[in-house]
Amino acid sequence: MTSAMPGEILSVAIYEPLPGKEQESLTTMRALLAALSANGYSRDMLYRDKQSPSQYVLLRYWKSAEARRTAQEDPEVQRSWAKLAHEIKIVKVYEQLDDVDV
């Protein structure tokens, strides 16, 4: 399993595409992830739940708290987030997860 690098912040979002918007949402998500990666804000992995195939799980490792703040102000990122608001329904978001030593 991939783990956070020092300084990274792990966030997890679980979402479902709105009816008839699955392909559109995947296209928008690709554009969002490309913008976040190209600008060095985060690294992301998108998964589909095998038991609930309508649900997607997005793991995002923000480079830092500053990278997250900067991404929130980036016009390209904002456009993708605004578009996704019409394409998906958020089920659950975990904004900041910490490692647990076991």
N, C-alpha and C positions, 0 to 999 in steps of 0.2 A: 504494500500500500504506500502511496505517496504521502509524505509528511511535510509539514511546514518547514521552511528554511528559517534560520534566525531572523527575527524582525517581521516575518510574514504573519498575516492575520487570515485565518480560515473562516469563510462564511459558506453557508449551505442554504440553497433555496430549492424548494419542492414546488413544482407548478404543473398545471394542465393546460394544454392548448384549448382555446375556445372552440366550440363546434365549427367545423369547416375551416379552421385557421392553422391546422398543424403544419402544413408545408410552409405557409407564410411565416409562421412563428420560428421555424427552423432557419429560414433564410435570414430573418432579422437577428436571430441569436448568433448565427455565423458572423454577420456584420459586426455585432456588438463585441463578440469575443476577439475578432480580428483587430478592432480598434483598441480594445483594452491591452492586448498583447503587443501590438505595434508601438504603443506609447509606453510600454513597460509598467503599466499599472498593476497587472495581475497575470496569473496563469490559471486557466480554467479547464475543467473537465465536465462533460455533460454525459449523463447516463439515463437510460430508460429503465423503469422498474419492470422486471419480467412478470411479476405477479399482478401488477396494475399498469398495463402498457400505456394507459393514457397519462401516466405521471412521469415527469422527468425530474431528475435530481442534478442540480448544478453545484459543483464544488468550485469555489473561487478562493485562491490564495492571493490575497492582496499583498503587493510588495511591501507596503507599510501603511500606517495610518495616513501619512501625508499623500501617498499615491492614491488612496481611496478618496480623500478630500479633493484632490486635483481631478480625478476621474469624474466626480460628481459635478464639476464645473466645465468639463470638456463638451463643447457643442455637439461633436459627433457621437459621443456616448449618450448624451441627453436625448438626441434624436432617436437613437435605437431604443432607449428605455421608454420614451413616449410612445413609440410605435408598438412595442411589446405590450403596453398597457391595454391596447385594443385587440391583442392576439392571444393573451394567456390569462389564466387565473392563478394567482399565487395561493398555494395551499399552506405553506409554512416557510418561514425564514429564520435562520440562526445567523445573526449578524457577526458574532465573534465567538469562536470556540477555542478553548485552550487544550493543549496536550495534557494527558493524564499519565503520570509515570506508574506503570504497573510491573 
